[in-house]
Amino acid sequence: MKSLLLPLIFLTFSSLFAEDVSISVEGKTLKGVLSVAGKNKSQAVFILSGSGPTDRDGNTLGAPGKNNSLKYLAEVFSEEGVAALRVDKRGIGASSSAAVQESDLRFATYVEDAKHWIKFLEEQGYSEIVLIGHSEGALVATLAASSESVTGLVCIAGAGRPAPDILREQLMPKLPKELYDQADKAITSLTEGKLVKDFPPALDALFRHSVQPYLISWFQIDPAESISEVKVPVLIVQGSTDLQVSLRDAELLHTKAKGSQLIIIKGMNHVLKEVDGDLSAQMPSYFKPDLPLHQDLGDKVVDFLEKTKTEQDGGEQPATRPESKCPPYYNP
């Protein structure tokens, strides 16, 4: 028996490996990791992380611990024989040397970088690329889904409303009325494309002059309207215990995304773990790497990948629903 077991173990591990990869965009080097499973090079997933200093693994740089949510998600795909690309965003982690001046950063910068990574996968021979965006990464993935080789889009915990709406909703219970009114005025100006010269020092972290051009570019985007233009199959996944993005956001995306599938995972929070309760009860899960992903997440996304691949191979296409009239996540 032992003589048979060793070759099997060798074959299992020899067909699954991860390699560091990089691309050059306008003289800047962006880096990531490509997990390759077996010899199948037709389908690959590209996982895009959320807002702020979030790395390829789903961890916030400078936080007291790791959750490794996106790393574990990639491992699910590898186990299913699907290649998975995870990258560090411009200015983050291994891509820190590709940072640009904050005043030069725009939301479109991340979208264009994503398109360059899609081209990289095409050059590796992958003809069916499914974009999987988490939180703000869902909006980046949505805007990058027009690339010809993209055959599916998965939005996990993605906002369905424009950033100004969500920002106001988050600020209102946290700020005194006078300070909120000043923040509201600044948000209105930025939404109109106007820089804000004067604001209270207490709001500097949010409205500092160098970040305002980025906010203006971001505030113009409506996630629900953007997803309505996506032509490939769409899966929208939302956790029922997510305290950062609401079920309302998922329903808005589903309403606008033609022929989309909406899955609500009971007990899944924003970092894709099975955790319930208020913020104090959930916070440890953000920094607890030994806590596994919610089991249903991997199963549901893998099912979507299989269905998408079947459709690309000539299977029956999903019926298109008519449009109905019925955030990027930001945590100041």
N, C-alpha and C positions, 0 to 999 in steps of 0.2 A: 504493500500500500504506500509506504513512504517513498518508494522510487517513482511512483506515479504522481504523488502530491507535489514534489518539488518542481517538476517541469510545468505543472499547471500554475503554480504560484509565480514562476518566472514569466510565463506568458501573460499573466494578468498584469504584472507590474511593468513589463516591457511595452505594453500597448497603451499605457497611460502615463503621460509625463507633462510637465509644465516647463515652458521656456520663457525667459525674459525677452521682450520684444520692444522695439522702438521705432518711431517715425520722426522725420524732420519736417517741420512746418515753418516756412519763412525763416530758416536758420535756427529755429529753436527745436530742441529734442524733447519729445514726449515719450514716456515709457509706460509699459504695462506688462502683463503676463498672459500668455496664451496656453490654456490647458488643452492638450490634444488627447483625444481618446480613440485608439484604434487607427485604422487607415481610411475611415470614412471622411472625406473632405468635401462633402456636399453641403451639409448644414452646420452653421455655427451660431452661437448666441453672443451678443455684445452687451455686457452689463454696464450701465451708466449710473454712477453714484449720485447722491443727493447734494444739497446746498452746502456752502461754506467749505471749510477745510476738511472735507470728507475724502478719505483715500479709497483705493481700489477694493479694499476689504470691507468697506462700509463703516470704518472707524473715524471718529473725529480727532484730528491731530490736537494734542494738548489736553485731551480728556483724561480723567483718572484711570481709565481702563478701556478695553476693547470689547466689541460685540461680535465682530467677524461675520456679520450677517451675509454680506455679499460674497465673501470667500466660501462660506458654507453653501450658498446657493449655487456657485460655480461647481462645487464638488458634486452636487446632485446631478448636474448635467453630464459631468465627466463619467459618472457611474452609469449613465444611460447611453454612453457612447457619442455624446455631442460635444464638440469643441466649444470652449468658452473663453472669451476675451474680457479681461478686466484691466482698466487703465487708471493711472493717477492723472487727475485733471491738471491742466496747465497751472503751474505754481504750487502744486501740492505733492508731497511725498517725493518719489523718484523723479517727478517732472518739475521739481521746484526751480530748476535752472531755466525753465521755459517761461517763468513769470514775466508779465508785462507790468508797466506802471499802472496802478489802480485807476488812474484817470483815463487810461487808454483802453480799459477792459469794457467789453460790451457782452450782452447775453449771447449775441450772435457769434462771439469768439468761441464759446463752448460748442455751439452747434457746428461751426465750421471744423473745429478739431474733431468732433465726432464723425463727420463726413470723411475726413482724412483717414481715420481709423477703419471706417467701412471700406474705403479703397484699399487699405492694407490687407484686409481679410479677402477681398476680391483677388488681390495679387497672390495670395497664398492658395488660391484655387477654390475658395468657398463661393458657391453660387446662390445659396439660400441662407440669408442672414436675418436672424430675428433679433430685434432691438428690445432690451429689457431695461426700463428705466425705473429707478426707485426715487420717490419723493421728487425733488426738483429735476432729477435725472429723467423722470417721466416726460417732462416738458421738452427737455433737450432731445430725447429720443423721438418724440412726436414731430419735432421740427426737422429732424434728420431723416425721417422715414421716407422721404421722397426719393432717396437714392434707389437706383434701378434694381440692385440686387437684394434690397430689403424685402422680405417675404412675410413678415409679421411684426407686430408691435405689442409689447406687454407693458402696461403701466401699473406699477405697484405703489400704492399710497401716493398717487399723483393728485395735485390740486386741480379742481375744475373751474375755479374762479380766478380772475386777474389778481395779481399780487396786491394792488392797492386795497381791494376789498378785504382780503385776508389780513393784511397788515393792520388795517383799522380795527378789525374784529379782535385781533390779538392785543392791540394797544389799549383799547377802551377800558378793560377791567384792571389794567396795570398802572395807568397814569392818572394823576389828579386832573380834574376837568380842565383847568387852565392850560396845563401842559399838553393834554390830549388835543385841545383845540388848536394849539400851535403846530402839533404834529400833523393834524388833519389838514391844516392850511398848506403845510409843506408837501404833503402827499398830493394834494390837488395841483399844486404848481408843477411838481415833477411829472404828474400824469399828463399835463398840458405841454410837456417838453420844455419847461422853464426852470433854470437853475435857481436854487434858493440861497440867497446871500446871508440872511439873518435868521438864526434860530437859537433857542436856549442852549447853553453848554450841556445841559442834561441830555440833549438829543444829539450830541455830536457823534456818538458811536453809530447812530443810525443814518444821519444826514450829513456827515462830514463832506466837505466840498469835493474831495477826490473820488468819492464813491457815487456822487450824484449822476454822472453820465451813465454809469452802469444801471442805476435805478431807473432812469428815464427809458433806457432801452428795454428793460425788463417790464416796466409798467405798461408798455404798449401792447403786450401779448395777452391774448385771451386763450387759455388752454382749451376751453370747450370749442371755440371757433377753430382753433388750430387743428384739433383732432378730427373735426368734421371734414377736413381736406385729405385725410389719410386714406389711401386706396387699398391698402392691404388688410388682412384680417387683424382684428384688435381684441386683446384680452385685457380687461380692467379688473384688478385685484385690490380689495380693500379689507383691512382687518377691522373687526368689530370693536376692538378695544384700543384702537389708534387714537391717541390724544392730540395729535398734531394735524392730521388730515381727517376730515369727516366723511361719513357715508354720503352726505349731500354732495360732496365734491365728486365722489365716484359715480353717483347717479347722473350728475351733470355731464360728465365725460361719456357715460354710456348712452345718454340721450342723444348726444351729438355725433358719436362715432358710428358710422354706418355699418350695420351688420355686426356690431360688437357683442362680446360676451362679458357679462358682469358676474364676478364671483366674490361673495362676502365670506371671509374666513373667520369663523367664530373664535374669539379669544386671541387673535393675533394683534400685536401692537405695532408701533411704527418701525421698530427695528426687527420686525418679522419673527418675534419670539412669542411663545404662548404665555402671556401674562395679562392679568386683569387688575383692576383697581385704579386708584387715582395716581397722580404724578409721583407722589412719594413712594407708592408701592411699586410703580413701574420703573423708576429711575435705576435701580440696581441692574436691571436687564440690559441697560445701555452699555454697561461696563463689565459684563459677565461673559467671557468667551466660552465657558464650559456649558452654557445654556444653549441647547440646539435650536435650529429653526423650527417654526411650527411645521409639523409633519405634512399638513395638507398643502402647504405652499408649493413644495417641490412637485408633488403629485399633480396638482392642477396645471402648473406651467408645462410640465412634461407632456401631459395630455394634449395641451394646446400645440406644442411643438410637433407632436405626431400628426395631429389633425392638419396643421399648416403644411407639413411636408406632403401629406396625402393630396391636399388640394393642389400644391405646386406640381405634383406628378400627374395631374389630370383628373383628380377626383372631383366630386361635386362641390361647387362653390356655395358658401352660405348665402341665404337669402338676404337681400339688402332691405333694411328697414327705412321707411321715410323719416326725414328729419322731424324732430319734435320741437315745439316752442316752450314746452314745459319750463393748492397754491404753490405756484412754486412755493414751497414751504419757507417761511421766514420766521426766525425766532429771535427777536431783538433782546 
